[in-house]
Amino acid sequence: MALQLNLLHEQIAEQRQRQRDPLKLGVMALSAVGALMLLFYMFKAYQTLGVKNRLSSVQHDWAKVEPNVTAAQKQSKELTAIINTTKVLDTMIDNRFYWAPFLQKISRCVAPNAQLMGIDGGVSDDNKQVTVTIQGLAAGREPRAAAEELRQLLSEQLADSYRDVKVEFKTLEDLDTIINVAGANMAVARYSLGITFNPSAAKASPTPAPTRPSKR
Amino acid sequence: MIQINGIKFSKDQIQKLALSALGFVALIYVYFTYFLGPLNKSRASMESSISDLQTKLSTSKSEMTKASNLQKEAATATTRFAAMKNLSPEGAPIAWFPPRMKLFFANHQIDKATARLDGSAPYKEAELSEWMRYTWMIDLPQTDFITAAGTIADLENTEPLLTISKITLKAGTDDPQFQQVTIAANTAIMKR
């Protein structure tokens, strides 16, 4: 067997050592990874640039439209406020209690022998209750009956237009005075009527169905 | 010499390996913290802005259509509101309301009418924040029932924002032919 002598053993070992130098390998690996990262970063940066361009385009579009939209929104807000205010005011107007028709009804109920001395009325804040006090004098052979007649008439007349009508005597007293009405002496009674009702319209009385004439 | 997985490493090599590993970690940290992270953040923020703006753009058309439709619908309300607003002239109500009432009743043959302010308060309704409620006491010292009732009817018809809350009619003490009338009325008046 031939004996082989490696005279370059040290040099070869040194070269191998250099080739597998961890620092050199590490630097190479880092460089490779760094290059990959840089490529990825550039790709992402390119994408971001695209997004930026898209954003500026959308911003430009919005800048064109924005004044009109803001004006439209402001106008909508103002109009909505006006509509709502008008609605509330209209409700207030519609829910008012009208005194004139009530006074007209009273004037229709008062007979010549039932004089009114005073009317004192008020409506609640929610317009759901009207309270009226009527004071006056009734004259006749039976002055109390004349006062009662006025009470009943008021009750009937008011029930036509209002709900929950109550007409009650607060006081009814005979006076000693005798007065002359149309040439006749009559006794007098002083009355005070308390009236309460709900001003919302009374339920309409059901109208009878029209009858068809029978054919003969 | 240290042997790892059958490969022998000298102390110097291990140090170099550790240095390489450290460099790698530093590279990753710097890359994600100072480069890729801010870039992604900025892109996400821009995408969010685009999405917002696109939503605004798409709703803007409907907003404008809505405003246009609302304008058509509100034509009646606007006219009505303007008419109600015109019932409240410029200036303090106490300066113009009593003369207006005096003139109104004088035109209905009721002289000596006086109106005095009893109080004012804001409305509870949020929609009426621009309006005030004024309470007036109107005295008609010499009138008759029929004239007063007719005038009250006219007052209620011509002053839609006026609500009579109390009314008192009394026979005159001097002349029973005449009655004294006192009216408590609330008016909605726009703040000026």
Interface residues (C-beta under 8 A of the other chain):
Chain A: D21 P22 L23 L25 G26 V27 A29 L30 V33 G34 M37 F40 Y41 K44 A45 Q47 T48 V51 K52 R54 L55 V58 Q59 D61 W62 V65 N68 V69 A72 Q73 Q75 S76 L79 T80 A81 I82 I83 N84 T85 T86 K87 V88 L89 D90 M92 I93 R96 F97 Y98 W99 A100 P101 L103 Q104 S107 L116 M117 G118 I119 D120 G121 G122 V123 D125
Chain B: F9 Q13 I14 K16 L17 L19 S20 A21 G23 F24 L27 Y31 F35 L36 L39 N40 S42 R43 M46 E47 S49 I50 L53 Q54 K56 L57 S60 E63 M64 K66 A67 S68 L70 Q71 E73 A74 A77 T78 R80 F81 M84 E125 E127 L128 E130 W131 F145 I146 A148 A149 G150 I152 A153 E156 P160 L161 T163 I164 S165 K166 I167 T168 L169 K170 A171 A184 A188
